[in-house]
């Protein structure tokens, strides 16, 4: 019973960490897109 519980906690930790990593990657991708768009707009604006 206790072993099962520990395994459950460990798998839950791993899954939640993976979800956090995926969310961070998505956020980073969006930020990179935003900054690229902003710099592109800036170039258009200045030229």
N, CA, C and O atoms as a Tripos MOL2 file, in Angstrom:
@<TRIPOS>MOLECULE
protein
  188   187    47     0     0
PROTEIN
NO_CHARGES

@<TRIPOS>ATOM
      1 N           0.8370   -1.2030    0.0000 N.3       1 UNK1
      2 CA          0.0000    0.0000    0.0000 C.3       1 UNK1
      3 C           0.8710    1.2530    0.0000 C.2       1 UNK1
      4 O           0.6600    2.1560   -0.8090 O.2       1 UNK1
      5 N           1.8430    1.3110    0.8970 N.am      2 UNK2
      6 CA          2.7080    2.4890    0.9800 C.3       2 UNK2
      7 C           3.5480    2.6220   -0.2910 C.2       2 UNK2
      8 O           3.7340    3.7240   -0.8060 O.2       2 UNK2
      9 N           4.0530    1.4900   -0.7950 N.am      3 UNK3
     10 CA          4.8510    1.5210   -2.0230 C.3       3 UNK3
     11 C           4.0340    2.0670   -3.1850 C.2       3 UNK3
     12 O           4.5120    2.8980   -3.9570 O.2       3 UNK3
     13 N           2.8110    1.5960   -3.2990 N.am      4 UNK4
     14 CA          1.9310    2.0930   -4.3550 C.3       4 UNK4
     15 C           1.7360    3.5980   -4.2290 C.2       4 UNK4
     16 O           1.7430    4.3250   -5.2220 O.2       4 UNK4
     17 N           1.5660    4.0470   -3.0080 N.am      5 UNK5
     18 CA          1.3530    5.4680   -2.7500 C.3       5 UNK5
     19 C           2.5710    6.2820   -3.1800 C.2       5 UNK5
     20 O           2.4380    7.3250   -3.8210 O.2       5 UNK5
     21 N           3.7710    5.7890   -2.8140 N.am      6 UNK6
     22 CA          5.0060    6.4810   -3.1890 C.3       6 UNK6
     23 C           5.1710    6.5170   -4.7040 C.2       6 UNK6
     24 O           5.5430    7.5450   -5.2700 O.2       6 UNK6
     25 N           4.8930    5.3910   -5.3590 N.am      7 UNK7
     26 CA          4.9720    5.3390   -6.8170 C.3       7 UNK7
     27 C           4.0170    6.3460   -7.4330 C.2       7 UNK7
     28 O           4.3530    7.0360   -8.3960 O.2       7 UNK7
     29 N           2.8320    6.4180   -6.8680 N.am      8 UNK8
     30 CA          1.8220    7.3480   -7.3750 C.3       8 UNK8
     31 C           2.3220    8.7880   -7.2530 C.2       8 UNK8
     32 O           2.1890    9.5800   -8.1860 O.2       8 UNK8
     33 N           2.8910    9.1160   -6.1080 N.am      9 UNK9
     34 CA          3.4100   10.4730   -5.8940 C.3       9 UNK9
     35 C           4.5280   10.7750   -6.8920 C.2       9 UNK9
     36 O           4.5600   11.8490   -7.4910 O.2       9 UNK9
     37 N           5.4430    9.8220   -7.0660 N.am     10 UNK10
     38 CA          6.5550   10.0400   -7.9890 C.3      10 UNK10
     39 C           6.0780   10.2430   -9.4160 C.2      10 UNK10
     40 O           6.5500   11.1480  -10.1040 O.2      10 UNK10
     41 N           5.1480    9.4110   -9.8700 N.am     11 UNK11
     42 CA          4.6490    9.5640  -11.2360 C.3      11 UNK11
     43 C           3.9100   10.8850  -11.3710 C.2      11 UNK11
     44 O           4.0040   11.5450  -12.4060 O.2      11 UNK11
     45 N           3.1820   11.2730  -10.3450 N.am     12 UNK12
     46 CA          2.4650   12.5450  -10.3890 C.3      12 UNK12
     47 C           3.4540   13.7010  -10.5020 C.2      12 UNK12
     48 O           3.2350   14.6370  -11.2700 O.2      12 UNK12
     49 N           4.5440   13.6330   -9.7330 N.am     13 UNK13
     50 CA          5.5830   14.6700   -9.8010 C.3      13 UNK13
     51 C           6.1470   14.7680  -11.2070 C.2      13 UNK13
     52 O           6.2750   15.8570  -11.7650 O.2      13 UNK13
     53 N           6.4840   13.6030  -11.7770 N.am     14 UNK14
     54 CA          7.0800   13.5810  -13.1140 C.3      14 UNK14
     55 C           6.1110   14.1690  -14.1300 C.2      14 UNK14
     56 O           6.4990   14.9800  -14.9710 O.2      14 UNK14
     57 N           4.8600   13.7610  -14.0490 N.am     15 UNK15
     58 CA          3.8550   14.2550  -15.0010 C.3      15 UNK15
     59 C           3.6770   15.7560  -14.8600 C.2      15 UNK15
     60 O           3.6330   16.4720  -15.8610 O.2      15 UNK15
     61 N           3.5750   16.2400  -13.6330 N.am     16 UNK16
     62 CA          3.3590   17.6700  -13.4330 C.3      16 UNK16
     63 C           4.5800   18.4650  -13.8990 C.2      16 UNK16
     64 O           4.4320   19.5470  -14.4670 O.2      16 UNK16
     65 N           5.7890   17.9350  -13.6640 N.am     17 UNK17
     66 CA          6.9940   18.6150  -14.1340 C.3      17 UNK17
     67 C           7.0080   18.6820  -15.6490 C.2      17 UNK17
     68 O           7.3630   19.7090  -16.2270 O.2      17 UNK17
     69 N           6.6170   17.5750  -16.3020 N.am     18 UNK18
     70 CA          6.5520   17.5670  -17.7610 C.3      18 UNK18
     71 C           5.5480   18.5940  -18.2610 C.2      18 UNK18
     72 O           5.8170   19.3030  -19.2310 O.2      18 UNK18
     73 N           4.3970   18.6800  -17.6090 N.am     19 UNK19
     74 CA          3.3820   19.6580  -18.0070 C.3      19 UNK19
     75 C           3.9100   21.0730  -17.8550 C.2      19 UNK19
     76 O           3.6800   21.9190  -18.7190 O.2      19 UNK19
     77 N           4.6100   21.3340  -16.7700 N.am     20 UNK20
     78 CA          5.1780   22.6610  -16.5430 C.3      20 UNK20
     79 C           6.1900   22.9790  -17.6420 C.2      20 UNK20
     80 O           6.1990   24.0850  -18.1810 O.2      20 UNK20
     81 N           7.0420   22.0060  -17.9710 N.am     21 UNK21
     82 CA          8.0300   22.2110  -19.0260 C.3      21 UNK21
     83 C           7.3590   22.5070  -20.3520 C.2      21 UNK21
     84 O           7.7880   23.4030  -21.0790 O.2      21 UNK21
     85 N           6.3040   21.7590  -20.6760 N.am     22 UNK22
     86 CA          5.5810   21.9720  -21.9340 C.3      22 UNK22
     87 C           4.9720   23.3730  -21.9480 C.2      22 UNK22
     88 O           5.0480   24.0770  -22.9550 O.2      22 UNK22
     89 N           4.3680   23.7740  -20.8300 N.am     23 UNK23
     90 CA          3.7740   25.1120  -20.7420 C.3      23 UNK23
     91 C           4.8310   26.1860  -20.9170 C.2      23 UNK23
     92 O           4.6020   27.1730  -21.6150 O.2      23 UNK23
     93 N           5.9930   26.0040  -20.2890 N.am     24 UNK24
     94 CA          7.0730   26.9830  -20.4150 C.3      24 UNK24
     95 C           7.5370   27.0860  -21.8550 C.2      24 UNK24
     96 O           7.7780   28.1830  -22.3600 O.2      24 UNK24
     97 N           7.6650   25.9250  -22.5280 N.am     25 UNK25
     98 CA          8.0800   25.9290  -23.9300 C.3      25 UNK25
     99 C           7.0790   26.6960  -24.7770 C.2      25 UNK25
    100 O           7.4670   27.4780  -25.6450 O.2      25 UNK25
    101 N           5.7900   26.4750  -24.5300 N.am     26 UNK26
    102 CA          4.7500   27.1840  -25.2860 C.3      26 UNK26
    103 C           4.8490   28.6830  -25.0400 C.2      26 UNK26
    104 O           4.7610   29.4770  -25.9780 O.2      26 UNK26
    105 N           5.0290   29.0680  -23.7900 N.am     27 UNK27
    106 CA          5.1430   30.4880  -23.4480 C.3      27 UNK27
    107 C           6.3620   31.0920  -24.1350 C.2      27 UNK27
    108 O           6.2860   32.1830  -24.6990 O.2      27 UNK27
    109 N           7.4910   30.3770  -24.0870 N.am     28 UNK28
    110 CA          8.7070   30.8770  -24.7280 C.3      28 UNK28
    111 C           8.5070   31.0440  -26.2220 C.2      28 UNK28
    112 O           8.9140   32.0540  -26.7950 O.2      28 UNK28
    113 N           7.8770   30.0520  -26.8640 N.am     29 UNK29
    114 CA          7.6190   30.1360  -28.3030 C.3      29 UNK29
    115 C           6.7850   31.3660  -28.6170 C.2      29 UNK29
    116 O           7.0810   32.0980  -29.5620 O.2      29 UNK29
    117 N           5.7400   31.5960  -27.8240 N.am     30 UNK30
    118 CA          4.8790   32.7570  -28.0410 C.3      30 UNK30
    119 C           5.6570   34.0500  -27.8570 C.2      30 UNK30
    120 O           5.4910   34.9880  -28.6370 O.2      30 UNK30
    121 N           6.5030   34.1120  -26.8380 N.am     31 UNK31
    122 CA          7.2870   35.3190  -26.5870 C.3      31 UNK31
    123 C           8.2600   35.5740  -27.7290 C.2      31 UNK31
    124 O           8.4490   36.7150  -28.1520 O.2      31 UNK31
    125 N           8.8800   34.4960  -28.2280 N.am     32 UNK32
    126 CA          9.8180   34.6340  -29.3440 C.3      32 UNK32
    127 C           9.0760   35.1500  -30.5750 C.2      32 UNK32
    128 O           9.5660   36.0340  -31.2770 O.2      32 UNK32
    129 N           7.8940   34.5920  -30.8310 N.am     33 UNK33
    130 CA          7.0770   35.0610  -31.9600 C.3      33 UNK33
    131 C           6.7680   36.5380  -31.7980 C.2      33 UNK33
    132 O           6.8990   37.3110  -32.7480 O.2      33 UNK33
    133 N           6.3570   36.9350  -30.5980 N.am     34 UNK34
    134 CA          6.0130   38.3370  -30.3330 C.3      34 UNK34
    135 C           7.2110   39.2370  -30.5870 C.2      34 UNK34
    136 O           7.0860   40.2710  -31.2430 O.2      34 UNK34
    137 N           8.3710   38.8470  -30.0710 N.am     35 UNK35
    138 CA          9.5530   39.6930  -30.2220 C.3      35 UNK35
    139 C           9.9770   39.7670  -31.6850 C.2      35 UNK35
    140 O          10.4080   40.8210  -32.1520 O.2      35 UNK35
    141 N           9.8570   38.6460  -32.4190 N.am     36 UNK36
    142 CA         10.1800   38.6530  -33.8440 C.3      36 UNK36
    143 C           9.2370   39.5890  -34.5830 C.2      36 UNK36
    144 O           9.6700   40.3910  -35.4100 O.2      36 UNK36
    145 N           7.9590   39.4870  -34.2840 N.am     37 UNK37
    146 CA          6.9770   40.3600  -34.9210 C.3      37 UNK37
    147 C           7.2570   41.8170  -34.5860 C.2      37 UNK37
    148 O           7.1750   42.6880  -35.4510 O.2      37 UNK37
    149 N           7.5870   42.0760  -33.3330 N.am     38 UNK38
    150 CA          7.8540   43.4440  -32.9030 C.3      38 UNK38
    151 C           9.0800   43.9980  -33.6260 C.2      38 UNK38
    152 O           9.0660   45.1360  -34.0930 O.2      38 UNK38
    153 N          10.1330   43.1970  -33.7170 N.am     39 UNK39
    154 CA         11.3480   43.6820  -34.3790 C.3      39 UNK39
    155 C          11.0860   43.8740  -35.8660 C.2      39 UNK39
    156 O          11.6120   44.8040  -36.4780 O.2      39 UNK39
    157 N          10.2710   42.9940  -36.4470 N.am     40 UNK40
    158 CA          9.9320   43.1160  -37.8700 C.3      40 UNK40
    159 C           9.1280   44.3900  -38.1040 C.2      40 UNK40
    160 O           9.3820   45.1280  -39.0560 O.2      40 UNK40
    161 N           8.1630   44.6430  -37.2340 N.am     41 UNK41
    162 CA          7.3590   45.8670  -37.3330 C.3      41 UNK41
    163 C           8.2470   47.0880  -37.1400 C.2      41 UNK41
    164 O           8.0810   48.1040  -37.8140 O.2      41 UNK41
    165 N           9.1910   46.9760  -36.2110 N.am     42 UNK42
    166 CA         10.1170   48.0790  -35.9680 C.3      42 UNK42
    167 C          10.9340   48.3840  -37.2090 C.2      42 UNK42
    168 O          11.1200   49.5500  -37.5580 O.2      42 UNK42
    169 N          11.4240   47.3540  -37.8770 N.am     43 UNK43
    170 CA         12.2010   47.5350  -39.1060 C.3      43 UNK43
    171 C          11.3460   48.2160  -40.1660 C.2      43 UNK43
    172 O          11.7920   49.1500  -40.8320 O.2      43 UNK43
    173 N          10.1170   47.7390  -40.3130 N.am     44 UNK44
    174 CA          9.2150   48.3360  -41.3030 C.3      44 UNK44
    175 C           8.9810   49.8060  -40.9670 C.2      44 UNK44
    176 O           8.9570   50.6660  -41.8470 O.2      44 UNK44
    177 N           8.8100   50.0720  -39.6800 N.am     45 UNK45
    178 CA          8.4950   51.4270  -39.2290 C.3      45 UNK45
    179 C           9.6730   52.3680  -39.4850 C.2      45 UNK45
    180 O           9.4860   53.5040  -39.9220 O.2      45 UNK45
    181 N          10.8840   51.8880  -39.2100 N.am     46 UNK46
    182 CA         12.0560   52.7580  -39.3560 C.3      46 UNK46
    183 C          12.5110   52.8890  -40.7980 C.2      46 UNK46
    184 O          13.1240   53.8940  -41.1590 O.2      46 UNK46
    185 N          12.2210   51.8830  -41.6410 N.am     47 UNK47
    186 CA         12.6320   51.9700  -43.0440 C.3      47 UNK47
    187 C          11.5730   52.5830  -43.8390 C.2      47 UNK47
    188 O          11.7260   52.7470  -45.0500 O.2      47 UNK47
@<TRIPOS>BOND
     1     1     2 1
     2     2     3 1
     3     3     4 2
     4     3     5 am
     5     5     6 1
     6     6     7 1
     7     7     8 2
     8     7     9 am
     9     9    10 1
    10    10    11 1
    11    11    12 2
    12    11    13 am
    13    13    14 1
    14    14    15 1
    15    15    16 2
    16    15    17 am
    17    17    18 1
    18    18    19 1
    19    19    20 2
    20    19    21 am
    21    21    22 1
    22    22    23 1
    23    23    24 2
    24    23    25 am
    25    25    26 1
    26    26    27 1
    27    27    28 2
    28    27    29 am
    29    29    30 1
    30    30    31 1
    31    31    32 2
    32    31    33 am
    33    33    34 1
    34    34    35 1
    35    35    36 2
    36    35    37 am
    37    37    38 1
    38    38    39 1
    39    39    40 2
    40    39    41 am
    41    41    42 1
    42    42    43 1
    43    43    44 2
    44    43    45 am
    45    45    46 1
    46    46    47 1
    47    47    48 2
    48    47    49 am
    49    49    50 1
    50    50    51 1
    51    51    52 2
    52    51    53 am
    53    53    54 1
    54    54    55 1
    55    55    56 2
    56    55    57 am
    57    57    58 1
    58    58    59 1
    59    59    60 2
    60    59    61 am
    61    61    62 1
    62    62    63 1
    63    63    64 2
    64    63    65 am
    65    65    66 1
    66    66    67 1
    67    67    68 2
    68    67    69 am
    69    69    70 1
    70    70    71 1
    71    71    72 2
    72    71    73 am
    73    73    74 1
    74    74    75 1
    75    75    76 2
    76    75    77 am
    77    77    78 1
    78    78    79 1
    79    79    80 2
    80    79    81 am
    81    81    82 1
    82    82    83 1
    83    83    84 2
    84    83    85 am
    85    85    86 1
    86    86    87 1
    87    87    88 2
    88    87    89 am
    89    89    90 1
    90    90    91 1
    91    91    92 2
    92    91    93 am
    93    93    94 1
    94    94    95 1
    95    95    96 2
    96    95    97 am
    97    97    98 1
    98    98    99 1
    99    99   100 2
   100    99   101 am
   101   101   102 1
   102   102   103 1
   103   103   104 2
   104   103   105 am
   105   105   106 1
   106   106   107 1
   107   107   108 2
   108   107   109 am
   109   109   110 1
   110   110   111 1
   111   111   112 2
   112   111   113 am
   113   113   114 1
   114   114   115 1
   115   115   116 2
   116   115   117 am
   117   117   118 1
   118   118   119 1
   119   119   120 2
   120   119   121 am
   121   121   122 1
   122   122   123 1
   123   123   124 2
   124   123   125 am
   125   125   126 1
   126   126   127 1
   127   127   128 2
   128   127   129 am
   129   129   130 1
   130   130   131 1
   131   131   132 2
   132   131   133 am
   133   133   134 1
   134   134   135 1
   135   135   136 2
   136   135   137 am
   137   137   138 1
   138   138   139 1
   139   139   140 2
   140   139   141 am
   141   141   142 1
   142   142   143 1
   143   143   144 2
   144   143   145 am
   145   145   146 1
   146   146   147 1
   147   147   148 2
   148   147   149 am
   149   149   150 1
   150   150   151 1
   151   151   152 2
   152   151   153 am
   153   153   154 1
   154   154   155 1
   155   155   156 2
   156   155   157 am
   157   157   158 1
   158   158   159 1
   159   159   160 2
   160   159   161 am
   161   161   162 1
   162   162   163 1
   163   163   164 2
   164   163   165 am
   165   165   166 1
   166   166   167 1
   167   167   168 2
   168   167   169 am
   169   169   170 1
   170   170   171 1
   171   171   172 2
   172   171   173 am
   173   173   174 1
   174   174   175 1
   175   175   176 2
   176   175   177 am
   177   177   178 1
   178   178   179 1
   179   179   180 2
   180   179   181 am
   181   181   182 1
   182   182   183 1
   183   183   184 2
   184   183   185 am
   185   185   186 1
   186   186   187 1
   187   187   188 2
@<TRIPOS>SUBSTRUCTURE
     1 UNK1         2 RESIDUE 1 A UNK
     2 UNK2         6 RESIDUE 1 A UNK
     3 UNK3        10 RESIDUE 1 A UNK
     4 UNK4        14 RESIDUE 1 A UNK
     5 UNK5        18 RESIDUE 1 A UNK
     6 UNK6        22 RESIDUE 1 A UNK
     7 UNK7        26 RESIDUE 1 A UNK
     8 UNK8        30 RESIDUE 1 A UNK
     9 UNK9        34 RESIDUE 1 A UNK
    10 UNK10       38 RESIDUE 1 A UNK
    11 UNK11       42 RESIDUE 1 A UNK
    12 UNK12       46 RESIDUE 1 A UNK
    13 UNK13       50 RESIDUE 1 A UNK
    14 UNK14       54 RESIDUE 1 A UNK
    15 UNK15       58 RESIDUE 1 A UNK
    16 UNK16       62 RESIDUE 1 A UNK
    17 UNK17       66 RESIDUE 1 A UNK
    18 UNK18       70 RESIDUE 1 A UNK
    19 UNK19       74 RESIDUE 1 A UNK
    20 UNK20       78 RESIDUE 1 A UNK
    21 UNK21       82 RESIDUE 1 A UNK
    22 UNK22       86 RESIDUE 1 A UNK
    23 UNK23       90 RESIDUE 1 A UNK
    24 UNK24       94 RESIDUE 1 A UNK
    25 UNK25       98 RESIDUE 1 A UNK
    26 UNK26      102 RESIDUE 1 A UNK
    27 UNK27      106 RESIDUE 1 A UNK
    28 UNK28      110 RESIDUE 1 A UNK
    29 UNK29      114 RESIDUE 1 A UNK
    30 UNK30      118 RESIDUE 1 A UNK
    31 UNK31      122 RESIDUE 1 A UNK
    32 UNK32      126 RESIDUE 1 A UNK
    33 UNK33      130 RESIDUE 1 A UNK
    34 UNK34      134 RESIDUE 1 A UNK
    35 UNK35      138 RESIDUE 1 A UNK
    36 UNK36      142 RESIDUE 1 A UNK
    37 UNK37      146 RESIDUE 1 A UNK
    38 UNK38      150 RESIDUE 1 A UNK
    39 UNK39      154 RESIDUE 1 A UNK
    40 UNK40      158 RESIDUE 1 A UNK
    41 UNK41      162 RESIDUE 1 A UNK
    42 UNK42      166 RESIDUE 1 A UNK
    43 UNK43      170 RESIDUE 1 A UNK
    44 UNK44      174 RESIDUE 1 A UNK
    45 UNK45      178 RESIDUE 1 A UNK
    46 UNK46      182 RESIDUE 1 A UNK
    47 UNK47      186 RESIDUE 1 A UNK
